[in-house]
Every structure is written in C-alpha cells, then in structure tokens.
Amino acid sequence: MLLALGSWVSTAQAQDSQPSQQQKAMHYSLYYENFKNDDFQSAKSDLLWIVENAPGFPKGDDRNFERQFELYEGLAQQASSDDKRMAYLDTAATVLSSAPQKMEEQGLSYEPFEWEILKGRFLQEYEDTLPDLSSTSLEDPVTHYRKAFDLAPTEINPYYIRQIIRSYVENGEQQKALSFANTVEQKRGDDEEVAKVLSSVRDDIFGKNPQAQVTYLEEQFEANPDSLALMQELFNAYVKQGNTSNAAELAPKLMEQDVPAETIREIAQMRLEDGRPEAAIQAYEKMASDTDASLTAEDYFRRGQAYQQMDQFSKARAQFRRAIEAQSDYGQAYIAIGDLYTSAVSDCSGSELGRSDKAVYWVAVDKYQKAKQVDSSVQSTANSKIKTYRKYFPTQEDIFYRDDWEEGSSFTIDYGCYSWIGESTTVRRASS
C-alpha cells in the first residue's frame, strides 16, 4: 500500500507541475502535422492539450486559438450528420467568442480587429445555418466588421467596408451608409481602392434616390462651407435635379472661384434660360478668359442668343457666325441669323411694311435655305419659315416701282435701320 501511495503521489506531483518544453513540442508537432493535412479528428486531442496547457506555444501569439476555431469548422464540414455538423459549428462559435478574453488573460499577442473579422466571416457564411447563436457573444456580420474597422480603420480590407455599407443600404439605412462612407473617407480617403468603393456606393444610392444626394451634399457643405469641391458638387446636383433656384444661389460664389469650364457653362446656360442675358454673357466671358477650354460652337450660339435677348442684333449675329466657323454644318445658327433679320423687320417697319422692309425677307430666306443645305435635321423648320416669309417678299408691282430692283439681280441690304445687315441678296417676287 505504501508503494502504491508513493507511486500515486509521484504521479500527482508530475501532473501539478508545468509541462516540459518536450511535452509542448510533442503535442504541438502531433496536432500540427494532422491539422495541416485536414485530419482534424486526429489533431483534436493534441490541439486541445496545447490550448489547455501551453496556449501560447511556440511564439506567444494567437495561432493555436485560431487553429482551434478552424479545426471545429473543418470538423463541421466533414461531419457525417447534420446534428454533428451543428454541434461542431456551435463549438467553433464558442471558440470565437471566448478566445480573445482568454488571450488577454494569458498575455498573448493578437490583433483584435482580425478576430472581429473572423467572427463576421463565420457568421456571414453560416448565419442561415446557425439561427440560435444568442448563447454566445457573437452578434451579426456587419456589427463585427464595423468593430474591426473602428479598431483598425487603415488595415481592414476594402471588401469589409463594402459589406458594411451594402448592409446599411439593403436595410434602407441610406443616411447611415453615407455617414459611414464619410467616416471611411476621413480615415482612408487616400486609398485608391477604397475611394472606388465609396464612389460606387454613392453612385448606387444617389442613382436610386437623387434627393438623398442633395440632402447628403447639403449636410456636407453646411459642415464645410469653405469646400469648393462640395460647393461645385452640390451645384451640379441641383442642376441635375432641376432645382435652378438653389443652383442660382450658389452660382455667384462659384463664379468667384477657379472652377472648371463645364461649371461656368452650366451657370451661363442657367442664366440665359432665366432671362438674364447680361449675366450669361459675363459667365461666358469668364469661361473664355479664365479657363483653358475653347468655346464650342454651342457656346457661341448661346452667346448669340444672349445678345439677341438684349436686342443687340449685330453682336448676336457675330456670335452665330462664330458658331458656324466652329461647326460648318450648324444649321440652327443659320436659322438664328435669319430670325434676327425677321425680328429686325418687326422692329424697324412700324405699322406698315414698306418695299425696303419687305426686301429684308430676301436675306432671311437666304439663311433658311442655307440652313437646310448644310444640316438636314433643321430642314422641316427651315421649309416652314421659307414658306411663311416668301409671302412677304416685294410684289411684282413693288419691284416695278423700284429703279434699282430687277428680278434676278443682286441687291444689298445696308440702309437705314438695316445698315448693320450689309448682306447682298437676289431680287425676287412674293410667292404663295
């Protein structure tokens, strides 16, 4: 009996003592060889021994706890029945929820954000299979991804940022998604891949709900009133939405800044459509002088419309001509010049058309003819105007009483109220 008791005491003392390096290395080697070959069942006992007796072996980090989680996940995938699969997955979830605290207590080195990612990925993959994980401290994938971001915003993969925002959007929490996107931009705005994610998300949200974009930009601009980029983006959003009154409020501030030609062009066109031709001209002048952009045919055409609204017909025609110089088949510019001439007749003729007034319709119709020759898209408009104004040509009697008129001969419109026209045309009689 004494021998037996002595033997038991010796064994108990050995069990109470710390495991030797040899024991640690043996159990570690045995489990790792099986683990790396996906023989999780054989690896299990030795890995659990390591976790219980030497969790930080060999380098004081989290590798054994992470492999414990992976082992139970692997056993679940290899399970022969649903019950066993569920049991292994539940154990894997328990490892995920308990390991960080154990590692803290044992002073092991680990990255908390990486364990939050592990939790999120596990739940994302198995959340439909594991509806009853309330017994653990696991929450939901997005919550863990968000915790990971808060712990290490510069290290988290952009994929998880996208998952967080996507979840907010799918749950109808657009403002929450945009708010998080702003937070990400502050932390990772210089990361090209992250910037693409944020741009894609915002485009998706704003494409489905333009008002959300306006609301978002208004809040951002209110918080950052000196941001030219936000001011310009908000202006563009107003224009796209058709909110010209709000856009007009921003326009003067933008005009004081160094903004792209396209923004100035939008301001000019908006002012023109609002019946503010002088302000439109000022915008076009700024675009011509302050940007590297060349004025387009349409820009010249719009400038011509502005001068026309101001009844400055000669200046308007000069702009329409420049539009034609920039684009030779710009039929609408020829029509605009013809319309200037018919408007001049209305202004100059008084209460009754005289022979000299009627002659101006010759040069107007010349322009309509030219318009349809160079641009088939305006043919219908041109033909309609030609038909209308031919009726007002001088009659055969009018031509008879003018010594300087002979049908088919040339005649120049350069007299009196029409002196600015200075164009030659062909004498012809009215037709029905």
C-alpha beads as a LAMMPS data file, in Angstrom:
LAMMPS data file: protein, C-alpha beads

432 atoms
431 bonds

1 atom types
1 bond types

-500.0 500.0 xlo xhi
-500.0 500.0 ylo yhi
-500.0 500.0 zlo zhi

Masses

1 110.0

Atoms # bond

1 1 1 0.000 0.000 0.000
2 1 1 2.806 2.424 0.828
3 1 1 4.419 1.732 -2.523
4 1 1 1.176 2.327 -4.274
5 1 1 0.576 5.522 -2.357
6 1 1 4.077 6.696 -3.104
7 1 1 3.548 5.992 -6.769
8 1 1 0.262 7.987 -6.756
9 1 1 1.867 10.937 -5.029
10 1 1 4.656 10.945 -7.601
11 1 1 2.161 10.941 -10.445
12 1 1 0.044 13.698 -8.875
13 1 1 3.105 15.865 -8.409
14 1 1 4.008 15.384 -12.054
15 1 1 0.525 16.386 -13.136
16 1 1 0.577 19.530 -10.993
17 1 1 3.904 20.651 -12.407
18 1 1 4.236 22.724 -15.570
19 1 1 4.521 20.719 -18.821
20 1 1 8.017 20.471 -20.176
21 1 1 9.199 22.018 -23.393
22 1 1 9.493 18.495 -24.746
23 1 1 5.853 17.778 -23.965
24 1 1 4.752 21.039 -25.539
25 1 1 6.783 20.409 -28.663
26 1 1 5.498 16.838 -28.925
27 1 1 1.789 17.742 -28.671
28 1 1 2.280 20.766 -30.933
29 1 1 4.051 18.699 -33.593
30 1 1 1.491 15.899 -33.442
31 1 1 -1.504 18.189 -33.830
32 1 1 0.078 20.404 -36.466
33 1 1 1.034 17.529 -38.773
34 1 1 -2.540 16.256 -38.719
35 1 1 -4.060 19.731 -38.853
36 1 1 -2.224 20.838 -41.975
37 1 1 -3.388 17.628 -43.719
38 1 1 -7.015 18.359 -42.735
39 1 1 -7.080 15.316 -40.442
40 1 1 -8.925 17.316 -37.846
41 1 1 -10.185 14.353 -35.837
42 1 1 -6.645 13.102 -35.216
43 1 1 -5.426 16.627 -34.474
44 1 1 -8.150 17.377 -31.981
45 1 1 -6.815 15.854 -28.728
46 1 1 -3.298 17.224 -29.086
47 1 1 -4.531 20.690 -30.090
48 1 1 -6.874 20.805 -27.098
49 1 1 -3.946 19.779 -24.852
50 1 1 -1.913 22.675 -26.233
51 1 1 -4.772 25.157 -25.767
52 1 1 -5.257 23.956 -22.198
53 1 1 -1.619 23.646 -21.141
54 1 1 0.511 25.820 -23.474
55 1 1 -1.802 28.112 -25.463
56 1 1 0.989 30.491 -26.486
57 1 1 3.446 27.842 -27.648
58 1 1 5.718 28.419 -29.507
59 1 1 5.723 32.222 -30.028
60 1 1 3.197 33.642 -27.586
61 1 1 0.627 34.543 -30.227
62 1 1 -2.907 33.529 -31.198
63 1 1 -2.153 30.773 -33.699
64 1 1 -3.368 27.883 -31.508
65 1 1 -6.698 29.531 -30.702
66 1 1 -7.219 30.369 -34.350
67 1 1 -6.441 26.787 -35.336
68 1 1 -8.821 25.535 -32.658
69 1 1 -11.579 27.537 -34.336
70 1 1 -10.533 26.290 -37.784
71 1 1 -10.427 22.703 -36.502
72 1 1 -14.057 22.742 -35.364
73 1 1 -15.112 24.484 -38.570
74 1 1 -13.265 21.788 -40.521
75 1 1 -14.895 19.019 -38.476
76 1 1 -18.281 20.570 -39.244
77 1 1 -17.565 20.448 -42.943
78 1 1 -16.510 16.796 -42.667
79 1 1 -19.393 15.778 -40.369
80 1 1 -21.490 12.776 -41.373
81 1 1 -24.761 14.134 -39.992
82 1 1 -26.497 17.484 -39.585
83 1 1 -26.555 17.111 -35.803
84 1 1 -22.795 16.642 -35.629
85 1 1 -22.266 19.483 -38.065
86 1 1 -24.367 21.820 -35.941
87 1 1 -22.569 20.753 -32.768
88 1 1 -19.140 21.442 -34.269
89 1 1 -20.241 24.816 -35.641
90 1 1 -21.637 25.765 -32.260
91 1 1 -18.308 24.867 -30.660
92 1 1 -16.477 26.924 -33.296
93 1 1 -18.711 29.890 -32.430
94 1 1 -17.900 29.424 -28.732
95 1 1 -14.168 29.455 -29.507
96 1 1 -14.557 32.663 -31.491
97 1 1 -16.448 34.404 -28.708
98 1 1 -14.263 33.241 -25.805
99 1 1 -10.742 33.201 -27.283
100 1 1 -9.990 36.969 -27.181
101 1 1 -10.659 37.194 -23.429
102 1 1 -8.547 34.099 -22.749
103 1 1 -5.690 35.516 -24.809
104 1 1 -5.918 38.794 -22.888
105 1 1 -5.742 36.949 -19.570
106 1 1 -2.729 34.927 -20.716
107 1 1 -0.929 37.891 -22.228
108 1 1 -0.787 36.507 -25.739
109 1 1 -0.267 38.798 -28.708
110 1 1 -3.135 39.028 -31.170
111 1 1 -4.887 41.566 -33.395
112 1 1 -8.394 42.241 -32.016
113 1 1 -9.623 43.526 -35.388
114 1 1 -8.627 40.245 -37.062
115 1 1 -10.763 38.292 -34.601
116 1 1 -13.699 40.580 -35.308
117 1 1 -13.210 39.800 -38.996
118 1 1 -13.151 36.067 -38.188
119 1 1 -16.439 36.425 -36.295
120 1 1 -18.039 38.349 -39.122
121 1 1 -16.885 35.923 -41.817
122 1 1 -18.060 32.922 -39.773
123 1 1 -21.495 34.426 -39.256
124 1 1 -21.730 35.566 -42.869
125 1 1 -21.067 32.028 -44.068
126 1 1 -23.220 30.169 -41.545
127 1 1 -25.840 32.660 -40.321
128 1 1 -28.645 30.769 -42.104
129 1 1 -27.458 27.519 -40.503
130 1 1 -26.959 28.972 -37.043
131 1 1 -30.083 30.903 -36.078
132 1 1 -29.585 30.346 -32.343
133 1 1 -26.222 31.817 -31.510
134 1 1 -27.605 34.078 -28.783
135 1 1 -25.851 31.948 -26.198
136 1 1 -22.527 33.329 -27.413
137 1 1 -21.322 36.912 -27.625
138 1 1 -21.419 36.830 -31.412
139 1 1 -23.736 39.415 -32.970
140 1 1 -24.063 39.752 -36.749
141 1 1 -21.530 40.015 -39.588
142 1 1 -21.824 43.750 -40.144
143 1 1 -21.511 44.568 -36.441
144 1 1 -18.239 42.646 -36.253
145 1 1 -16.930 44.160 -39.494
146 1 1 -17.754 47.612 -38.157
147 1 1 -15.936 46.830 -34.900
148 1 1 -12.958 45.691 -36.953
149 1 1 -12.981 48.967 -38.862
150 1 1 -13.167 51.011 -35.674
151 1 1 -10.249 49.030 -34.226
152 1 1 -8.037 49.277 -37.328
153 1 1 -9.516 51.594 -39.981
154 1 1 -6.337 51.729 -42.041
155 1 1 -5.782 47.973 -42.099
156 1 1 -9.188 46.481 -42.826
157 1 1 -9.673 45.142 -46.345
158 1 1 -11.961 47.297 -48.566
159 1 1 -14.163 44.225 -49.069
160 1 1 -15.433 44.505 -45.495
161 1 1 -16.032 48.231 -45.885
162 1 1 -18.204 47.430 -48.878
163 1 1 -20.075 44.760 -46.871
164 1 1 -20.852 47.220 -44.087
165 1 1 -22.198 49.876 -46.439
166 1 1 -24.111 47.356 -48.541
167 1 1 -25.861 46.034 -45.451
168 1 1 -26.923 49.537 -44.425
169 1 1 -28.279 50.209 -47.906
170 1 1 -30.154 46.901 -48.104
171 1 1 -31.778 47.678 -44.752
172 1 1 -32.940 51.063 -46.021
173 1 1 -30.453 52.941 -43.831
174 1 1 -29.105 55.193 -46.564
175 1 1 -28.105 58.052 -44.291
176 1 1 -26.260 55.606 -42.053
177 1 1 -24.473 54.249 -45.116
178 1 1 -23.496 57.746 -46.235
179 1 1 -22.380 58.718 -42.740
180 1 1 -20.153 55.653 -42.531
181 1 1 -18.820 56.392 -46.023
182 1 1 -17.806 59.852 -44.769
183 1 1 -16.029 58.296 -41.801
184 1 1 -14.189 55.893 -44.095
185 1 1 -13.233 58.755 -46.397
186 1 1 -11.696 60.654 -43.491
187 1 1 -9.651 57.619 -42.472
188 1 1 -8.869 56.081 -45.867
189 1 1 -9.554 58.816 -48.415
190 1 1 -6.107 58.450 -49.957
191 1 1 -6.594 54.727 -50.649
192 1 1 -7.482 54.395 -54.330
193 1 1 -9.316 51.086 -53.923
194 1 1 -11.369 52.407 -51.000
195 1 1 -12.154 55.580 -52.944
196 1 1 -13.571 53.440 -55.756
197 1 1 -15.749 51.556 -53.270
198 1 1 -17.115 54.791 -51.818
199 1 1 -17.735 56.283 -55.250
200 1 1 -19.557 53.164 -56.385
201 1 1 -21.711 53.092 -53.263
202 1 1 -22.643 56.754 -53.508
203 1 1 -23.468 56.427 -57.185
204 1 1 -25.704 53.475 -56.383
205 1 1 -27.513 55.311 -53.584
206 1 1 -27.852 58.581 -55.436
207 1 1 -28.847 56.886 -58.685
208 1 1 -31.843 55.359 -56.934
209 1 1 -32.616 58.429 -54.859
210 1 1 -31.345 61.772 -56.247
211 1 1 -32.828 63.632 -53.291
212 1 1 -30.606 61.593 -50.986
213 1 1 -27.606 63.002 -52.841
214 1 1 -28.826 66.567 -52.426
215 1 1 -29.539 66.054 -48.729
216 1 1 -26.148 64.452 -48.242
217 1 1 -24.297 67.217 -50.055
218 1 1 -26.230 69.955 -48.257
219 1 1 -25.234 68.476 -44.904
220 1 1 -21.623 68.134 -46.008
221 1 1 -21.473 71.668 -47.371
222 1 1 -23.084 73.108 -44.236
223 1 1 -20.373 71.432 -42.198
224 1 1 -17.630 72.518 -44.649
225 1 1 -18.772 75.854 -46.169
226 1 1 -15.286 76.636 -47.488
227 1 1 -15.052 73.457 -49.564
228 1 1 -15.071 74.415 -53.226
229 1 1 -15.380 70.761 -54.263
230 1 1 -18.543 70.303 -52.179
231 1 1 -19.984 73.589 -53.415
232 1 1 -19.451 72.569 -57.015
233 1 1 -20.812 69.056 -56.440
234 1 1 -23.918 70.475 -54.743
235 1 1 -24.415 72.921 -57.614
236 1 1 -24.223 70.073 -60.124
237 1 1 -26.712 68.053 -58.078
238 1 1 -29.145 70.983 -58.037
239 1 1 -28.812 71.412 -61.798
240 1 1 -29.330 67.701 -62.415
241 1 1 -32.411 67.762 -60.207
242 1 1 -33.781 70.839 -61.997
243 1 1 -33.590 72.935 -58.835
244 1 1 -32.434 76.089 -60.581
245 1 1 -33.329 78.446 -57.724
246 1 1 -30.917 76.753 -55.302
247 1 1 -28.315 76.395 -58.025
248 1 1 -28.604 80.112 -58.760
249 1 1 -27.823 80.907 -55.116
250 1 1 -24.521 79.054 -55.366
251 1 1 -23.586 80.434 -58.792
252 1 1 -22.180 83.832 -57.638
253 1 1 -19.877 82.134 -55.131
254 1 1 -18.688 79.682 -57.763
255 1 1 -18.060 82.499 -60.211
256 1 1 -15.585 83.979 -57.711
257 1 1 -13.587 80.736 -57.690
258 1 1 -11.347 78.875 -60.081
259 1 1 -13.874 76.328 -61.344
260 1 1 -13.918 74.090 -64.437
261 1 1 -15.272 75.387 -67.720
262 1 1 -18.198 72.974 -67.561
263 1 1 -19.422 74.529 -64.312
264 1 1 -19.246 78.014 -65.784
265 1 1 -21.031 76.761 -68.887
266 1 1 -23.854 75.422 -66.697
267 1 1 -24.115 78.773 -64.921
268 1 1 -24.193 80.681 -68.210
269 1 1 -26.895 78.482 -69.679
270 1 1 -28.953 78.646 -66.497
271 1 1 -28.783 82.442 -66.518
272 1 1 -29.757 82.537 -70.166
273 1 1 -32.781 80.348 -69.539
274 1 1 -33.722 82.550 -66.572
275 1 1 -33.854 85.566 -68.879
276 1 1 -30.646 87.124 -67.528
277 1 1 -28.659 87.577 -70.731
278 1 1 -26.125 90.077 -69.361
279 1 1 -25.204 87.716 -66.527
280 1 1 -24.946 84.879 -69.053
281 1 1 -22.530 86.924 -71.173
282 1 1 -20.404 87.605 -68.085
283 1 1 -20.198 83.879 -67.406
284 1 1 -19.129 83.112 -70.966
285 1 1 -16.511 85.849 -70.788
286 1 1 -15.113 84.296 -67.590
287 1 1 -15.002 80.891 -69.246
288 1 1 -13.130 82.307 -72.231
289 1 1 -10.607 84.225 -70.117
290 1 1 -10.104 82.071 -67.001
291 1 1 -10.056 78.500 -68.330
292 1 1 -8.049 76.561 -70.852
293 1 1 -11.206 75.325 -72.519
294 1 1 -12.025 76.555 -76.021
295 1 1 -15.510 77.862 -76.638
296 1 1 -17.581 75.396 -78.606
297 1 1 -19.999 76.091 -81.424
298 1 1 -22.830 75.757 -78.937
299 1 1 -21.159 78.249 -76.590
300 1 1 -21.029 80.831 -79.376
301 1 1 -24.611 80.025 -80.273
302 1 1 -25.735 80.590 -76.678
303 1 1 -23.831 83.845 -76.541
304 1 1 -25.651 84.888 -79.683
305 1 1 -28.974 84.088 -78.021
306 1 1 -27.983 86.238 -75.043
307 1 1 -27.216 89.244 -77.261
308 1 1 -30.450 88.626 -79.141
309 1 1 -32.391 88.777 -75.862
310 1 1 -30.700 92.137 -75.282
311 1 1 -31.803 93.312 -78.792
312 1 1 -28.176 93.647 -79.829
313 1 1 -28.720 92.013 -83.195
314 1 1 -25.352 92.819 -84.734
315 1 1 -23.447 91.288 -81.800
316 1 1 -25.807 88.325 -81.800
317 1 1 -25.130 87.679 -85.476
318 1 1 -21.370 87.884 -84.865
319 1 1 -21.682 85.066 -82.319
320 1 1 -23.886 82.961 -84.593
321 1 1 -21.292 83.375 -87.331
322 1 1 -18.561 82.227 -84.953
323 1 1 -20.664 79.163 -84.170
324 1 1 -20.727 78.410 -87.904
325 1 1 -16.961 78.932 -88.125
326 1 1 -16.530 76.402 -85.341
327 1 1 -19.003 73.959 -86.905
328 1 1 -19.763 74.464 -90.570
329 1 1 -22.916 72.323 -90.561
330 1 1 -24.508 74.149 -87.642
331 1 1 -27.846 74.702 -89.367
332 1 1 -29.510 76.139 -86.286
333 1 1 -27.071 79.066 -86.337
334 1 1 -28.116 79.945 -89.904
335 1 1 -31.753 79.811 -88.831
336 1 1 -30.931 82.074 -85.878
337 1 1 -29.409 84.666 -88.222
338 1 1 -32.477 84.503 -90.443
339 1 1 -34.625 85.047 -87.361
340 1 1 -32.537 88.109 -86.473
341 1 1 -33.393 89.607 -89.838
342 1 1 -37.122 88.948 -89.491
343 1 1 -37.012 90.414 -85.977
344 1 1 -35.302 93.497 -87.376
345 1 1 -38.215 93.954 -89.795
346 1 1 -40.627 93.858 -86.866
347 1 1 -38.579 96.477 -85.020
348 1 1 -37.947 98.794 -87.980
349 1 1 -41.069 98.655 -90.147
350 1 1 -43.526 100.429 -87.889
351 1 1 -47.228 99.947 -88.549
352 1 1 -46.904 99.038 -92.233
353 1 1 -44.356 97.131 -94.306
354 1 1 -42.651 99.280 -96.912
355 1 1 -40.861 97.976 -100.001
356 1 1 -37.466 98.317 -98.262
357 1 1 -38.740 96.379 -95.274
358 1 1 -40.030 93.554 -97.430
359 1 1 -36.638 93.249 -99.122
360 1 1 -35.089 92.176 -95.824
361 1 1 -37.037 88.930 -96.024
362 1 1 -34.869 88.004 -99.031
363 1 1 -31.734 87.732 -96.848
364 1 1 -33.703 85.981 -94.106
365 1 1 -34.903 83.292 -96.531
366 1 1 -31.354 83.011 -97.894
367 1 1 -30.246 81.939 -94.422
368 1 1 -33.066 79.415 -94.058
369 1 1 -32.126 77.946 -97.435
370 1 1 -28.509 77.674 -96.346
371 1 1 -29.534 76.053 -93.053
372 1 1 -31.258 73.090 -94.715
373 1 1 -28.430 72.719 -97.222
374 1 1 -25.834 72.159 -94.508
375 1 1 -27.982 70.421 -91.902
376 1 1 -30.809 68.075 -92.826
377 1 1 -32.009 67.951 -89.218
378 1 1 -33.373 71.507 -89.494
379 1 1 -34.991 71.007 -92.910
380 1 1 -38.552 70.937 -91.600
381 1 1 -38.080 74.146 -89.600
382 1 1 -36.324 75.878 -92.457
383 1 1 -39.006 74.935 -95.011
384 1 1 -41.745 76.214 -92.728
385 1 1 -40.037 79.573 -92.313
386 1 1 -39.290 79.831 -96.041
387 1 1 -42.931 79.228 -96.855
388 1 1 -44.027 81.857 -94.340
389 1 1 -41.726 84.688 -95.372
390 1 1 -41.857 84.212 -99.135
391 1 1 -45.387 85.565 -98.907
392 1 1 -43.975 88.865 -97.651
393 1 1 -41.428 89.370 -100.430
394 1 1 -41.924 92.512 -102.537
395 1 1 -44.655 92.026 -105.132
396 1 1 -44.164 92.407 -108.894
397 1 1 -45.602 95.886 -108.554
398 1 1 -43.136 96.745 -105.771
399 1 1 -40.273 95.667 -107.993
400 1 1 -41.620 97.680 -110.938
401 1 1 -41.637 100.907 -108.926
402 1 1 -38.035 100.494 -107.771
403 1 1 -35.427 101.596 -110.299
404 1 1 -32.681 99.670 -108.522
405 1 1 -34.611 96.363 -108.487
406 1 1 -34.744 93.858 -111.288
407 1 1 -35.742 90.251 -110.765
408 1 1 -32.715 88.003 -110.567
409 1 1 -30.312 90.886 -109.979
410 1 1 -28.238 91.478 -106.846
411 1 1 -29.238 93.910 -104.144
412 1 1 -27.558 94.805 -100.816
413 1 1 -29.451 95.351 -97.558
414 1 1 -27.396 98.159 -95.994
415 1 1 -29.698 101.124 -95.470
416 1 1 -31.316 102.938 -92.580
417 1 1 -32.411 100.734 -89.713
418 1 1 -30.943 97.733 -91.564
419 1 1 -27.490 99.169 -92.191
420 1 1 -25.905 96.642 -89.801
421 1 1 -27.038 93.736 -92.025
422 1 1 -24.833 94.631 -95.000
423 1 1 -25.612 91.467 -96.980
424 1 1 -26.289 91.064 -100.689
425 1 1 -29.221 89.019 -101.924
426 1 1 -31.255 88.336 -105.060
427 1 1 -34.300 90.347 -106.068
428 1 1 -37.399 88.109 -106.364
429 1 1 -41.141 88.499 -106.131
430 1 1 -43.508 87.154 -103.492
431 1 1 -44.981 83.666 -103.955
432 1 1 -47.903 81.963 -102.310

Bonds

1 1 1 2
2 1 2 3
3 1 3 4
4 1 4 5
5 1 5 6
6 1 6 7
7 1 7 8
8 1 8 9
9 1 9 10
10 1 10 11
11 1 11 12
12 1 12 13
13 1 13 14
14 1 14 15
15 1 15 16
16 1 16 17
17 1 17 18
18 1 18 19
19 1 19 20
20 1 20 21
21 1 21 22
22 1 22 23
23 1 23 24
24 1 24 25
25 1 25 26
26 1 26 27
27 1 27 28
28 1 28 29
29 1 29 30
30 1 30 31
31 1 31 32
32 1 32 33
33 1 33 34
34 1 34 35
35 1 35 36
36 1 36 37
37 1 37 38
38 1 38 39
39 1 39 40
40 1 40 41
41 1 41 42
42 1 42 43
43 1 43 44
44 1 44 45
45 1 45 46
46 1 46 47
47 1 47 48
48 1 48 49
49 1 49 50
50 1 50 51
51 1 51 52
52 1 52 53
53 1 53 54
54 1 54 55
55 1 55 56
56 1 56 57
57 1 57 58
58 1 58 59
59 1 59 60
60 1 60 61
61 1 61 62
62 1 62 63
63 1 63 64
64 1 64 65
65 1 65 66
66 1 66 67
67 1 67 68
68 1 68 69
69 1 69 70
70 1 70 71
71 1 71 72
72 1 72 73
73 1 73 74
74 1 74 75
75 1 75 76
76 1 76 77
77 1 77 78
78 1 78 79
79 1 79 80
80 1 80 81
81 1 81 82
82 1 82 83
83 1 83 84
84 1 84 85
85 1 85 86
86 1 86 87
87 1 87 88
88 1 88 89
89 1 89 90
90 1 90 91
91 1 91 92
92 1 92 93
93 1 93 94
94 1 94 95
95 1 95 96
96 1 96 97
97 1 97 98
98 1 98 99
99 1 99 100
100 1 100 101
101 1 101 102
102 1 102 103
103 1 103 104
104 1 104 105
105 1 105 106
106 1 106 107
107 1 107 108
108 1 108 109
109 1 109 110
110 1 110 111
111 1 111 112
112 1 112 113
113 1 113 114
114 1 114 115
115 1 115 116
116 1 116 117
117 1 117 118
118 1 118 119
119 1 119 120
120 1 120 121
121 1 121 122
122 1 122 123
123 1 123 124
124 1 124 125
125 1 125 126
126 1 126 127
127 1 127 128
128 1 128 129
129 1 129 130
130 1 130 131
131 1 131 132
132 1 132 133
133 1 133 134
134 1 134 135
135 1 135 136
136 1 136 137
137 1 137 138
138 1 138 139
139 1 139 140
140 1 140 141
141 1 141 142
142 1 142 143
143 1 143 144
144 1 144 145
145 1 145 146
146 1 146 147
147 1 147 148
148 1 148 149
149 1 149 150
150 1 150 151
151 1 151 152
152 1 152 153
153 1 153 154
154 1 154 155
155 1 155 156
156 1 156 157
157 1 157 158
158 1 158 159
159 1 159 160
160 1 160 161
161 1 161 162
162 1 162 163
163 1 163 164
164 1 164 165
165 1 165 166
166 1 166 167
167 1 167 168
168 1 168 169
169 1 169 170
170 1 170 171
171 1 171 172
172 1 172 173
173 1 173 174
174 1 174 175
175 1 175 176
176 1 176 177
177 1 177 178
178 1 178 179
179 1 179 180
180 1 180 181
181 1 181 182
182 1 182 183
183 1 183 184
184 1 184 185
185 1 185 186
186 1 186 187
187 1 187 188
188 1 188 189
189 1 189 190
190 1 190 191
191 1 191 192
192 1 192 193
193 1 193 194
194 1 194 195
195 1 195 196
196 1 196 197
197 1 197 198
198 1 198 199
199 1 199 200
200 1 200 201
201 1 201 202
202 1 202 203
203 1 203 204
204 1 204 205
205 1 205 206
206 1 206 207
207 1 207 208
208 1 208 209
209 1 209 210
210 1 210 211
211 1 211 212
212 1 212 213
213 1 213 214
214 1 214 215
215 1 215 216
216 1 216 217
217 1 217 218
218 1 218 219
219 1 219 220
220 1 220 221
221 1 221 222
222 1 222 223
223 1 223 224
224 1 224 225
225 1 225 226
226 1 226 227
227 1 227 228
228 1 228 229
229 1 229 230
230 1 230 231
231 1 231 232
232 1 232 233
233 1 233 234
234 1 234 235
235 1 235 236
236 1 236 237
237 1 237 238
238 1 238 239
239 1 239 240
240 1 240 241
241 1 241 242
242 1 242 243
243 1 243 244
244 1 244 245
245 1 245 246
246 1 246 247
247 1 247 248
248 1 248 249
249 1 249 250
250 1 250 251
251 1 251 252
252 1 252 253
253 1 253 254
254 1 254 255
255 1 255 256
256 1 256 257
257 1 257 258
258 1 258 259
259 1 259 260
260 1 260 261
261 1 261 262
262 1 262 263
263 1 263 264
264 1 264 265
265 1 265 266
266 1 266 267
267 1 267 268
268 1 268 269
269 1 269 270
270 1 270 271
271 1 271 272
272 1 272 273
273 1 273 274
274 1 274 275
275 1 275 276
276 1 276 277
277 1 277 278
278 1 278 279
279 1 279 280
280 1 280 281
281 1 281 282
282 1 282 283
283 1 283 284
284 1 284 285
285 1 285 286
286 1 286 287
287 1 287 288
288 1 288 289
289 1 289 290
290 1 290 291
291 1 291 292
292 1 292 293
293 1 293 294
294 1 294 295
295 1 295 296
296 1 296 297
297 1 297 298
298 1 298 299
299 1 299 300
300 1 300 301
301 1 301 302
302 1 302 303
303 1 303 304
304 1 304 305
305 1 305 306
306 1 306 307
307 1 307 308
308 1 308 309
309 1 309 310
310 1 310 311
311 1 311 312
312 1 312 313
313 1 313 314
314 1 314 315
315 1 315 316
316 1 316 317
317 1 317 318
318 1 318 319
319 1 319 320
320 1 320 321
321 1 321 322
322 1 322 323
323 1 323 324
324 1 324 325
325 1 325 326
326 1 326 327
327 1 327 328
328 1 328 329
329 1 329 330
330 1 330 331
331 1 331 332
332 1 332 333
333 1 333 334
334 1 334 335
335 1 335 336
336 1 336 337
337 1 337 338
338 1 338 339
339 1 339 340
340 1 340 341
341 1 341 342
342 1 342 343
343 1 343 344
344 1 344 345
345 1 345 346
346 1 346 347
347 1 347 348
348 1 348 349
349 1 349 350
350 1 350 351
351 1 351 352
352 1 352 353
353 1 353 354
354 1 354 355
355 1 355 356
356 1 356 357
357 1 357 358
358 1 358 359
359 1 359 360
360 1 360 361
361 1 361 362
362 1 362 363
363 1 363 364
364 1 364 365
365 1 365 366
366 1 366 367
367 1 367 368
368 1 368 369
369 1 369 370
370 1 370 371
371 1 371 372
372 1 372 373
373 1 373 374
374 1 374 375
375 1 375 376
376 1 376 377
377 1 377 378
378 1 378 379
379 1 379 380
380 1 380 381
381 1 381 382
382 1 382 383
383 1 383 384
384 1 384 385
385 1 385 386
386 1 386 387
387 1 387 388
388 1 388 389
389 1 389 390
390 1 390 391
391 1 391 392
392 1 392 393
393 1 393 394
394 1 394 395
395 1 395 396
396 1 396 397
397 1 397 398
398 1 398 399
399 1 399 400
400 1 400 401
401 1 401 402
402 1 402 403
403 1 403 404
404 1 404 405
405 1 405 406
406 1 406 407
407 1 407 408
408 1 408 409
409 1 409 410
410 1 410 411
411 1 411 412
412 1 412 413
413 1 413 414
414 1 414 415
415 1 415 416
416 1 416 417
417 1 417 418
418 1 418 419
419 1 419 420
420 1 420 421
421 1 421 422
422 1 422 423
423 1 423 424
424 1 424 425
425 1 425 426
426 1 426 427
427 1 427 428
428 1 428 429
429 1 429 430
430 1 430 431
431 1 431 432
